[in-house]
Amino acid sequence: MSKTPTSGAIAVAMLAMAAFGSAPASAGGTCSELQLHCENGHTYPLCPIAVSDIGEVVTGHLVLAPRRGLHVRLVPMGQGYRYIGRGVWFDGVREDGMLYFGNSQPIACKVYHG
């Protein structure tokens, strides 16, 4: 059975491929190629840990503050994608998304490359 990525996952994959090519990237302390620019005025880098053969960021490190972040993984959705981590998740379609911190109100964000 073959898996067909969703259009949102493809958009994120294209951003990842532009940033990293087809080779996996490691998460570092300062990763800025993929970023969530959010309406709360914060920018949250998403540092890829594992990238699929077609360029989807499968797992990564979402940087929430200097030296503070968490592991997130991709969960393909019917329409778009979701990255989930402990108490945090990001739902998106293409470059638009919503960042959730536990039970707080969601924060609108845009996914940017570099």
C-alpha positions as CSV (number, residue, x, y, z in Angstrom):
1,M,0.0,0.0,0.0
2,S,1.5,3.3,-1.0
3,K,1.1,6.5,1.0
4,T,0.1,9.6,-0.8
5,P,1.1,12.8,1.1
6,T,-1.5,15.5,1.6
7,S,-1.3,18.8,-0.1
8,G,-0.3,20.5,3.2
9,A,2.4,17.9,3.8
10,I,3.7,18.4,0.3
11,A,3.9,22.2,0.9
12,V,6.0,21.6,4.0
13,A,8.0,19.0,2.2
14,M,8.8,21.5,-0.6
15,L,10.0,24.0,2.0
16,A,12.1,21.3,3.6
17,M,13.6,20.2,0.3
18,A,14.4,23.8,-0.6
19,A,16.2,24.1,2.8
20,F,17.9,20.8,3.0
21,G,17.8,19.0,-0.3
22,S,16.9,15.3,0.1
23,A,19.4,14.6,2.8
24,P,18.2,14.4,6.4
25,A,19.2,17.3,8.7
26,S,20.1,17.2,12.3
27,A,18.6,19.5,14.9
28,G,20.9,22.0,16.4
29,G,20.7,24.8,18.9
30,T,20.1,27.4,16.3
31,C,18.1,26.1,13.4
32,S,16.3,28.8,11.4
33,E,15.6,27.3,7.9
34,L,11.9,26.5,8.7
35,Q,10.2,28.9,11.0
36,L,6.7,29.5,12.4
37,H,6.1,33.2,12.5
38,C,3.1,33.7,14.8
39,E,0.7,36.4,15.6
40,N,1.9,36.5,19.2
41,G,5.1,38.1,17.9
42,H,7.2,35.0,18.4
43,T,9.1,33.0,15.8
44,Y,9.5,29.3,16.5
45,P,12.2,27.5,14.4
46,L,11.4,23.9,13.4
47,C,14.7,22.0,13.2
48,P,14.3,18.7,11.2
49,I,15.7,15.5,12.7
50,A,14.4,13.1,10.1
51,V,13.3,13.8,6.6
52,S,11.5,11.3,4.4
53,D,12.7,10.3,0.9
54,I,10.2,12.7,-0.6
55,G,11.4,15.6,1.6
56,E,8.7,15.6,4.3
57,V,10.0,16.6,7.8
58,V,8.9,13.5,9.7
59,T,10.3,14.5,13.1
60,G,11.9,17.6,14.4
61,H,12.7,19.9,17.3
62,L,10.4,22.9,17.8
63,V,12.4,25.6,19.5
64,L,10.2,27.5,21.9
65,A,12.9,29.6,23.6
66,P,16.7,29.6,23.7
67,R,17.8,26.2,24.9
68,R,14.2,25.2,25.3
69,G,12.2,23.1,22.8
70,L,10.5,19.8,22.3
71,H,10.4,16.9,19.9
72,V,7.5,16.9,17.4
73,R,6.5,14.4,14.8
74,L,4.4,14.6,11.7
75,V,0.8,13.2,11.7
76,P,-0.6,13.5,8.2
77,M,-4.2,14.7,8.2
78,G,-6.9,14.3,5.5
79,Q,-6.6,18.0,4.7
80,G,-3.2,19.3,5.7
81,Y,-0.8,18.1,8.4
82,R,-0.2,18.1,12.1
83,Y,3.1,18.2,14.1
84,I,2.5,17.0,17.7
85,G,4.7,17.1,20.8
86,R,4.1,16.9,24.5
87,G,1.5,19.6,25.2
88,V,2.0,21.4,21.9
89,W,0.7,20.8,18.4
90,F,0.7,22.7,15.1
91,D,-2.1,22.2,12.5
92,G,-1.5,23.5,9.0
93,V,-2.5,23.6,5.4
94,R,0.3,24.8,3.1
95,E,2.0,27.8,4.8
96,D,-0.9,28.6,7.1
97,G,-1.4,27.1,10.5
98,M,-2.5,27.2,14.1
99,L,-0.1,26.6,17.1
100,Y,-1.7,25.1,20.2
101,F,-0.1,25.2,23.7
102,G,-2.2,22.8,25.8
103,N,-5.6,24.2,26.6
104,S,-4.8,27.8,25.7
105,Q,-6.2,29.7,22.7
106,P,-4.6,28.8,19.3
107,I,-2.1,31.2,17.8
108,A,-2.2,31.8,14.0
109,C,1.1,31.3,12.3
110,K,2.8,31.2,8.9
111,V,5.5,28.7,7.9
112,Y,8.5,30.4,6.3
113,H,11.7,29.1,4.8
114,G,14.9,30.8,6.0
